[in-house]
Amino acid sequence: MLDVVLAAFAARPVLDPPADALAETTETLAEELSAHGGLLATLDGRPVGALVFRDRGDTMMLRRFGVVPSAQGHGVAGALVKHAVAAAMGYCELEVLAREELPETVAFWERHGFSPVASTSPYVRLRRELPTAWSAADADAMRELGERLGRAVRAGDLVVLTGELGAGKTTFTQGLGRGLQVRGDVTSPTFVISRVHPSLVDGPALVHVDAYRLGGVDELDDLDLDTSLDEAVTVVEWGAGLAEGLSESRLEVTIERALADDATSGPAGAGLDHRVVRIRRTVAG
């Protein structure tokens, strides 16, 4: 990825001060990717575009965004933005800094839904609001939504699921497990409290917890979840008021029945009435 970042930024007009991306090293880039993740775009098998994420609470920053000169004009930059939006599921907004000396770069971000919100020379700060609520008409749609989140979460993420009995929490988790590509059928862990589903693709495991029968925080602590939290994606059903202490940040997923004037019921036999799913990343403090 470093070669892509350096080639993309070196091809831009000379700026004063120079872009700090040109000072990146293998070590600094690896540290950023380890902490926050990123995307690498390929064209005909060649790496041609890159971006690095930086987590800032409920905002995801896009950094080191660039496409090598030979691949420009092939839709790579637009594809990176599209995949960044998908990867930021649960965040309230995306943010990027563009150089004011490069009006065509500012215009690119504006074409992709970003709006300038501040300017501190030589940077223009742009933001794009992201959806925090989705409609799920039936069980298949609920699993698909969970799968989308499963492709976006990373090791160390804590997902707290809230919803009434029969809301679709386990159905959502089935999709999340599919997105993570883990082993075993995801079922309600009520009678065993928790299940661990190892990854089939050398990714994070899924730790699926049902806190419905737990008497309080002490019983949740007895499960010793924090020993695997950094390496796994942990989903806690009925976790509101109990699981928040497991991590400084979490994804809160709330599943509600849709109001009659908001949506119609799903197809007969779909196994789940229409739901509204709200997903938001929260940081303690």
SVG drawing of the C-alpha trace seen along z (x, -y; Angstrom):
<svg xmlns="http://www.w3.org/2000/svg" viewBox="-50 -30 59 56">
<polyline fill="none" stroke="black" stroke-width="0.4" points="0.0,0.0 2.9,-2.4 4.0,-2.4 0.4,-3.4 0.2,-6.2 3.6,-7.6 3.0,-7.4 -0.4,-9.0 0.7,-11.9 4.0,-12.5 2.0,-12.9 0.1,-15.9 1.2,-19.5 4.0,-20.7 2.4,-22.1 3.8,-24.3 3.9,-22.8 4.3,-19.4 1.6,-16.8 2.5,-14.9 1.6,-11.6 4.9,-11.8 6.6,-11.3 4.8,-8.0 7.0,-4.9 6.2,-1.2 6.2,-1.4 3.9,-4.5 1.4,-3.1 1.3,0.3 0.6,-1.3 -2.3,-3.3 -3.7,-0.3 -3.4,1.9 -5.3,-0.6 -8.0,-1.7 -7.9,0.3 -8.0,-0.8 -8.8,0.1 -6.6,1.1 -8.1,1.0 -6.7,3.2 -7.1,3.0 -6.2,6.0 -4.6,7.5 -2.4,4.4 -2.7,2.2 -3.7,-1.2 -5.7,-3.0 -5.6,-3.3 -7.1,-5.0 -6.5,-4.7 -9.3,-5.1 -9.0,-6.9 -11.6,-6.4 -12.7,-9.6 -15.6,-8.6 -18.8,-8.5 -16.8,-10.0 -14.6,-8.1 -11.8,-10.1 -10.5,-9.1 -6.8,-9.7 -4.1,-8.9 -6.7,-8.8 -5.1,-8.4 -5.0,-6.7 -1.8,-6.1 -1.7,-8.2 -1.9,-5.2 -5.2,-4.1 -6.9,-7.5 -10.0,-7.9 -11.1,-4.3 -13.6,-4.9 -11.1,-3.7 -11.6,-6.8 -15.4,-6.6 -15.2,-2.9 -13.0,-3.6 -15.6,-6.2 -18.4,-3.6 -16.6,-1.0 -15.6,-3.5 -19.3,-4.3 -20.0,-0.6 -17.1,0.0 -18.2,-3.0 -21.6,-1.4 -22.5,-2.6 -20.6,-5.9 -22.6,-9.1 -20.4,-10.7 -17.3,-10.5 -14.7,-13.3 -11.9,-14.2 -9.3,-17.0 -8.6,-18.4 -6.0,-21.0 -7.4,-24.4 -4.8,-24.7 -6.5,-21.8 -10.0,-22.9 -10.6,-19.9 -10.0,-17.7 -12.5,-19.6 -15.0,-19.3 -14.5,-15.5 -15.5,-15.2 -18.5,-17.5 -19.7,-15.3 -19.6,-12.3 -21.9,-13.8 -19.3,-15.7 -19.9,-19.3 -17.3,-21.8 -17.8,-22.5 -14.6,-24.4 -11.5,-25.9 -8.1,-26.3 -5.4,-27.1 -4.2,-25.1 -7.0,-22.6 -10.7,-22.4 -12.6,-20.0 -15.5,-18.2 -18.1,-15.8 -20.7,-13.4 -23.6,-12.3 -24.2,-8.6 -27.5,-6.7 -28.0,-5.4 -31.4,-3.6 -32.3,-0.9 -35.5,0.9 -35.8,4.7 -39.0,5.9 -38.5,9.6 -36.0,12.1 -33.9,12.3 -33.5,8.5 -32.5,8.6 -29.8,11.2 -28.6,9.1 -28.3,6.1 -26.4,8.1 -24.1,9.4 -23.3,5.8 -22.3,5.0 -20.3,8.2 -18.2,7.1 -17.6,3.7 -16.6,4.7 -13.1,5.5 -11.5,7.5 -12.1,5.8 -15.6,4.5 -18.4,4.9 -21.9,5.0 -24.7,4.5 -28.1,5.7 -31.3,4.4 -34.9,5.4 -38.0,7.0 -38.5,10.8 -38.8,11.9 -37.5,8.6 -34.9,10.4 -31.7,10.1 -30.5,13.6 -31.6,13.3 -29.4,10.2 -26.5,12.0 -26.9,14.9 -26.2,12.4 -23.3,10.8 -21.8,14.2 -22.2,14.8 -20.4,11.5 -17.6,12.5 -17.4,15.9 -17.4,17.9 -17.9,21.6 -21.2,23.1 -24.8,22.1 -25.6,19.0 -28.5,19.8 -29.8,18.2 -27.3,19.0 -29.9,18.5 -29.4,21.8 -25.6,21.8 -25.2,18.0 -22.4,17.7 -21.0,19.4 -17.8,18.9 -17.7,19.3 -14.1,19.5 -13.3,17.8 -13.1,19.8 -10.9,17.2 -8.3,16.3 -10.4,13.4 -11.8,12.5 -14.0,15.1 -17.6,14.3 -18.4,14.4 -22.2,14.5 -23.6,13.8 -27.2,13.8 -27.5,11.7 -31.2,12.2 -30.8,14.6 -27.9,12.9 -28.6,11.3 -26.2,8.4 -22.8,7.1 -21.1,9.5 -22.4,12.5 -21.4,11.0 -17.9,10.5 -17.8,14.2 -17.9,15.1 -14.4,13.6 -15.2,12.0 -12.5,9.4 -9.8,12.1 -10.9,12.6 -12.4,9.2 -9.4,7.8 -9.2,10.8 -12.9,11.3 -16.1,9.5 -18.4,9.8 -22.2,9.6 -24.2,9.3 -28.0,9.7 -29.9,8.0 -26.6,6.2 -27.9,2.7 -27.0,1.7 -24.6,4.6 -22.1,4.8 -21.0,1.2 -18.1,1.8 -16.5,4.3 -15.1,1.7 -14.7,-2.0 -16.4,-2.0 -19.3,0.1 -21.8,0.5 -25.4,0.1 -27.9,1.9 -31.6,1.3 -34.3,3.3 -37.8,1.9 -41.1,2.8 -41.9,0.3 -44.9,-1.9 -47.9,-1.2 -47.5,-4.4 -43.7,-3.8 -43.8,-0.4 -45.9,2.5 -45.5,6.0 -43.1,8.4 -44.3,11.1 -46.5,13.8 -44.3,16.6 -41.2,14.4 -40.9,15.1 -40.4,11.5 -42.6,8.4 -41.2,5.2 -38.5,3.8 -36.4,0.6 -32.8,1.2 -30.8,-1.6 -27.0,-1.3 -24.7,-3.8 -21.1,-3.7 -20.8,-5.1 -17.7,-6.0 -17.6,-6.1 -17.3,-9.6"/>
</svg>
